[in-house]
Structure formats: structure tokens, C-alpha cells
Amino acid sequence: MYFYSATVVYFCSGEWCVFTPALTSSIRNLPGRKIPLFVVYAELDPAPIQAQNMLLIEGLFKRDKMLPTIKQVLGHNHISITMHFNTKDLSLGPDILAFIATHSGRRGR
């Protein structure tokens, strides 16, 4: 399994803490969870983030024997993908509303 190998050491709670992406990856929490999931990733994300996205999609496919709902947002990165909400940019908002409607039993509202 590929994890971005950078380790970040920072000062927290009065001591030195070590952050490694392998320890915080959401991929470790896939077993047992069965809620609708919309995987959204950005075209301009760095390679390590894109690799984690692909592992997540692959893990969900292996678990569920089908792909989750997936969207790549073109022209965005992991910051701008959320910062564009409530703007004229409609590259993701309508998809999120459709996903919610599909999984809430409130289609077509």
C-alpha cells in the first residue's frame, strides 16, 4: 500500500509529536462502514494526495464489489475544491446536491 512517506514533527500538548500520513489515512477505516460515500478529488492535487484517493476508491471497490460515486473536479486543488462553494463556480455543488437527494429519498426536489 502506498502512503506518502513524509513525516512531520511538530510541537503539540507540551511534547514533540510525529505525524505520518499512514497513521491518519481514512483507508484504515473502510471495513465495517456501509454509508453512502461520494469520493471527490481535485485535478491539481499533488501526486501523494491523488495516490491516496485511488487507494480509497480501490478499497471501496474491493469491499463493496462496485464503485462508489466518484467525481474529479477539473481546474481545482484540495483547497480550492471547497473554497469555491457559494460562488458562481458550479463544478461540484450540483453533484453534491444530487448525491444527497439520491441517498436521502428526496429525489427531484
N, C-alpha and C positions, 0 to 999 in steps of 0.2 A: 504494500500500500504506500502510495506517495504522499508524503507530508512535506510542506515547505520546511526546510531544515534550519531556518534562522532561530536562534534562541535570543530572547531579550531579557536582560537582567535589569530590574528596577527596584526602587526602594518603596516598600509598602508595609503598613502596620508596624513600623519600627524595626523592620528587618529587610534583608535583601530577598527578593522573590524572583523566581525564574519562570518565564512564560515560554512555552513551546507550543506551536500550533497543534501538534499531535495530541496534546493533553486537552485542548479546548475544542477540537473538531466535533461538529454535530454528527458526523458519521458514526461515532461510537454509540450514539443513542438511537439507532434505527430499529433494532429488534424490539418487538412488542408494541410499537406505536402504530396505530391504524387510524389516523385522522387525515382528512383531505390535505394535500400538500401541493403548493404551487411553487415550483422552483424557478426563480427569476435570477438571471445573471447578466452582466453587462459586457458588451463587446470589447471595451477598452480596459478591462481588468488585467492586472499583471498575471503572468503565467501561473504562479503558485495558487492564486485565487481561482483561476479557471480550472486548474487541475483538481482542486477540492470540489468544485461544482460538478465536474464529471464523475468523481468518485461517489458523490452523493446521489446523482442520477443513476449510476450503475448499481449502487447499493439498494436503492428503492426498487429498481427493476428486478434484481435478484430476489428481493424479499416478496414483492407483490406479483411477480410474473407479468407485469405490464408497466409501461412508462407512466410517471407522474405527469401532471400538467407542467409544461416547460415553456419558458419564453426567454429568448435572448433579446435584450434591449440594445439596439444599434445606436452608436454615437454616444454612449454613456459609459461611465466607470462606476465603481462601487459606492462612490459618494454622490455623484450627480443622479444616479438612478432613483434615489429617494428625494433629493433636493428639488426635483422638477415638479413634484406634486403641487397642486393649486396654482399652476402656471398654464400657459397655452399649450404646452407640450403634452400631447395625448399618447405618448409612446407606451405607457404602461397602465395608466388609470382605468381605461375602459376594460382592459383584460382582467384587472383585479375585481372590478365590479361584476363582470360576467362570471368569474370563478366563484365569488361569494353567492351570487344568485343561483348558480348551478348546485352548490352544496348546501344551501340553506332551504331549499324547497320553494324559493320565491322567484321562479323564472319569469322573465318578461316584465319585470317592474322597473 
